[in-house]
């Protein structure tokens, strides 16, 4: 297993994450890597909120 650099990891997560089109567009528009990474964290927190049955889901 090879290690990914930060940019490859952040971009890979952005590509495969089950975000809606508006969130994906926001990720595309983030100019800097640190901005994109912070946005991913925020999106994961937003989309991963509890849905009432003690499970965290992204969809």
FENNOR-V901896 format. One record per residue. N is the residue number from 1. RES is the residue in three letters. OMEGA is omega in whole degrees, -180 to 180 (none if undefined). D_CENTER is the distance of its C-alpha to the mean C-alpha in Angstrom with 2 decimals. Layout:
N | RES | OMEGA | D_CENTER
N | RES | OMEGA | D_CENTER
This chain:
1 | UNK | 179 | 22.36
2 | UNK | 178 | 21.37
3 | UNK | 176 | 19.07
4 | UNK | 172 | 16.30
5 | UNK | -175 | 16.38
6 | UNK | -178 | 13.57
7 | UNK | 179 | 12.97
8 | UNK | 180 | 13.02
9 | UNK | -179 | 10.60
10 | UNK | 180 | 7.88
11 | UNK | 178 | 8.94
12 | UNK | 178 | 9.19
13 | UNK | 180 | 5.78
14 | UNK | -178 | 5.06
15 | UNK | -172 | 8.32
16 | UNK | -178 | 8.40
17 | UNK | -177 | 5.71
18 | UNK | 180 | 8.21
19 | UNK | 178 | 7.33
20 | UNK | -177 | 10.65
21 | UNK | -180 | 12.22
22 | UNK | 178 | 12.24
23 | UNK | 178 | 8.54
24 | UNK | 178 | 8.50
25 | UNK | 178 | 11.60
26 | UNK | 178 | 10.44
27 | UNK | 178 | 8.07
28 | UNK | -177 | 11.31
29 | UNK | 178 | 13.40
30 | UNK | -173 | 12.05
31 | UNK | -175 | 15.02
32 | UNK | -180 | 14.50
33 | UNK | -179 | 12.30
34 | UNK | 176 | 12.32
35 | UNK | 180 | 11.36
36 | UNK | 180 | 8.27
37 | UNK | 179 | 7.42
38 | UNK | 178 | 8.56
39 | UNK | 177 | 6.77
40 | UNK | 179 | 3.24
41 | UNK | 180 | 5.96
42 | UNK | 180 | 7.61
43 | UNK | 178 | 5.64
44 | UNK | 178 | 5.58
45 | UNK | -179 | 9.07
46 | UNK | -177 | 10.06
47 | UNK | -178 | 9.40
48 | UNK | 179 | 10.52
49 | UNK | 180 | 13.74
50 | UNK | 179 | 16.94
51 | UNK | 174 | 18.62
52 | UNK | -179 | 22.05
53 | UNK | 176 | 22.90
54 | UNK | 174 | 21.49
55 | UNK | 175 | 18.60
56 | UNK | -179 | 14.93
57 | UNK | 177 | 13.36
58 | UNK | -179 | 10.21
59 | UNK | none | 12.64
